[in-house]
Amino acid sequence: MEGAPHRISWERRTSGSITGVKDVISFDEEEVQVETTMGVLTIVGKELQVKRLSVEQGEMELDGVIDRLSYSESRQQKGKRLMSRLFK
């Protein structure tokens, strides 16, 4: 899964699909956090609903009003950084 392509496709800020999905960290109607092959993707909006999810295929579809998309480093990268700082 590490080499799976990561793509985001949105239509009119109300529906979209994501590929390269490794895990869903959390979701509710206002925020969805997804670990992707490119880091943790946070989607902020209103009335967000996961319409389809296949972690095995690395795909996800969402509906709702999308206000913001942002990335942060993956949970695995954060853990590696923490461990390297602790054991210097």
Stockholm file with secondary structure:
# STOCKHOLM 1.0

chainA/1-88         MEGAPHRISWERRTSGSITGVKDVISFDEEEVQVETTMGVLTIVGKELQVKRLSVEQGEMELDGVIDRLSYSESRQQKGKRLMSRLFK
#=GR chainA/1-88 SS CTTCCCEEEEETTTEEEEESEEEEEEECSSEEEEEETTEEEEEEEEEEEEEEEETTTTEEEEEEEEEEEEEECCHHHHHHHHHHHHTC
#=GC SS_cons        CTTCCCEEEEETTTEEEEESEEEEEEECSSEEEEEETTEEEEEEEEEEEEEEEETTTTEEEEEEEEEEEEEECCHHHHHHHHHHHHTC
//
